[in-house]
Amino acid sequence: MAAPRYAPVSPVEDVRTYESPEHVPDTWHPSRPADITGRQPSGPRLGYQGPDQGYVLTLAKHMRARVVVTAGEDIEDALRGCSLIALRRASMFGRAPVMADLELALAIWGFLDSTPPADLVAARQHHFEGVHNTLHHYAEARELADLVPEASLRLTPATVRTRMPADWRALTGA
């Protein structure tokens, strides 16, 4: 780097240039006991990892007004369960959740339809009951997220809306 004009420099000194350090440290590799080697672990109760997953809570607030629940269903259960499905879909694509993920999950389970079939409502009540209570129903919430087939999660929300309600069993995996 050139010295400013006001810095006193002896005219007989050599021009400074970059020099490599005498010792180059070894490359870093994970060696601590808790370091994950390879990919993220997967299995029962571990969920699906992805970036910025907390954003699904903001998306759920925006979707709350569009969610239709029947008597005996809780909107908190619907939003929590569908948020987990949306997070699974987002992690499949290696990105943060977006509105299309949550719309797809809600559409698959008929929460955006004002007149879902009675057998779909019965399945929803069975699978979604209490999942908003993470402390007591974590296993049920994880099972719900795993229930929807991967092929359904790869569809677009518009495709799901055209297949609903006639094809709800294939879409939900229930």
C-alpha positions in Angstrom: 0.0 0.0 0.0 1.4 3.4 -0.9 2.2 5.7 1.9 0.6 9.1 2.1 2.6 12.1 0.8 3.0 13.5 4.3 4.5 10.3 5.8 8.3 10.6 6.0 9.9 7.8 4.0 13.6 7.5 3.5 14.5 7.5 -0.1 17.0 4.7 0.4 14.5 2.2 1.9 13.2 -0.7 -0.2 9.7 -0.5 -1.5 7.4 -2.6 0.7 5.7 -5.5 -1.1 3.6 -8.5 0.1 5.5 -11.3 1.7 4.0 -14.7 2.8 4.2 -15.4 6.5 6.9 -17.8 7.5 4.3 -20.3 9.0 1.1 -21.2 7.2 -1.4 -22.9 9.5 -3.1 -26.2 8.6 -6.6 -26.1 7.1 -9.5 -26.3 9.5 -11.7 -29.3 9.8 -14.3 -30.3 12.3 -12.7 -31.9 15.3 -14.8 -30.9 18.2 -17.1 -33.5 19.8 -20.3 -31.8 18.8 -19.4 -31.0 15.3 -21.6 -32.5 12.6 -19.7 -34.3 9.9 -21.4 -34.6 6.6 -25.1 -33.6 6.1 -27.6 -32.7 8.8 -28.9 -35.8 10.6 -32.4 -37.0 9.7 -34.8 -39.3 11.5 -37.8 -39.5 13.7 -38.5 -36.3 15.7 -35.6 -34.3 14.1 -37.7 -32.3 11.7 -36.5 -30.7 8.5 -33.7 -28.2 8.6 -33.7 -25.1 6.5 -32.7 -21.4 6.6 -34.9 -18.8 8.4 -37.6 -21.2 9.4 -39.1 -18.7 11.9 -40.4 -16.7 9.0 -43.3 -19.2 8.7 -44.8 -17.6 11.9 -45.1 -14.3 10.0 -46.6 -16.0 7.0 -49.1 -17.8 9.3 -50.2 -14.4 10.8 -50.9 -13.2 7.2 -52.9 -16.3 6.4 -55.0 -16.4 9.6 -57.9 -14.5 8.0 -58.1 -16.9 5.1 -58.2 -20.1 7.2 -61.6 -21.7 7.5 -62.2 -24.2 10.4 -65.3 -26.0 11.3 -66.9 -26.6 14.7 -64.5 -28.7 16.8 -61.4 -27.5 15.1 -58.9 -25.0 16.4 -57.3 -22.4 14.1 -54.1 -22.6 16.1 -53.9 -26.3 15.4 -54.5 -25.7 11.7 -51.8 -23.0 11.4 -49.3 -24.9 13.5 -49.7 -28.2 11.6 -49.7 -26.6 8.2 -46.7 -24.5 9.1 -44.8 -27.7 9.8 -45.8 -29.1 6.5 -44.7 -25.8 4.8 -41.3 -26.0 6.5 -40.9 -29.5 5.2 -41.7 -28.3 1.7 -39.3 -25.3 2.0 -36.5 -27.5 3.3 -36.9 -29.9 0.3 -35.9 -27.0 -1.9 -33.2 -25.8 0.4 -34.7 -22.4 1.1 -36.6 -20.4 3.6 -40.4 -20.7 3.7 -42.5 -18.6 1.3 -46.2 -18.0 1.1 -46.7 -20.7 -1.5 -45.5 -23.3 1.0 -48.1 -22.4 3.5 -50.8 -22.0 0.9 -50.1 -25.4 -0.4 -50.2 -27.0 3.0 -53.5 -25.3 3.9 -55.0 -26.2 0.5 -54.0 -29.9 0.8 -56.0 -30.1 4.1 -58.9 -28.0 2.8 -58.4 -25.2 5.2 -58.9 -22.6 2.4 -62.2 -24.2 1.3 -65.5 -23.1 2.9 -67.2 -26.5 2.3 -64.7 -29.4 2.8 -66.1 -32.9 2.6 -67.2 -34.4 6.0 -64.6 -37.2 5.8 -61.8 -34.7 5.2 -63.0 -32.7 8.3 -63.0 -35.9 10.3 -59.4 -36.7 9.2 -58.3 -33.1 10.0 -59.8 -33.3 13.5 -57.9 -36.6 14.1 -54.5 -35.5 12.7 -54.5 -31.8 13.9 -56.0 -32.1 17.3 -53.7 -30.4 19.9 -50.7 -30.0 17.6 -50.4 -26.3 18.5 -49.3 -27.4 22.0 -45.7 -28.3 21.3 -45.0 -29.4 24.8 -47.5 -32.2 24.9 -48.1 -33.0 21.2 -44.6 -32.8 19.6 -44.7 -36.4 18.3 -48.1 -35.9 16.7 -47.0 -32.7 15.1 -43.9 -34.5 13.6 -46.1 -37.3 12.4 -48.4 -34.8 10.7 -45.5 -33.2 8.9 -44.3 -36.6 7.7 -47.7 -37.7 6.6 -48.1 -35.7 3.4 -46.4 -37.5 0.5 -43.4 -35.8 -1.1 -45.1 -35.9 -4.5 -47.9 -33.6 -3.1 -45.3 -31.2 -1.7 -43.7 -30.8 -5.1 -47.0 -29.6 -6.6 -48.0 -25.9 -7.0 -50.8 -24.5 -4.9 -52.9 -23.9 -8.0 -52.6 -27.6 -9.0 -53.6 -28.6 -5.5 -56.7 -26.3 -5.6 -57.8 -28.0 -8.9 -57.4 -31.5 -7.4 -59.3 -30.6 -4.2 -61.6 -31.9 -2.7 -62.0 -35.0 -5.0 -58.4 -36.1 -4.5 -57.7 -35.2 -0.9 -56.7 -38.7 0.3 -53.9 -38.9 -2.2 -52.7 -35.4 -1.5 -52.7 -35.7 2.3 -51.6 -39.3 2.6 -54.3 -39.9 5.2 
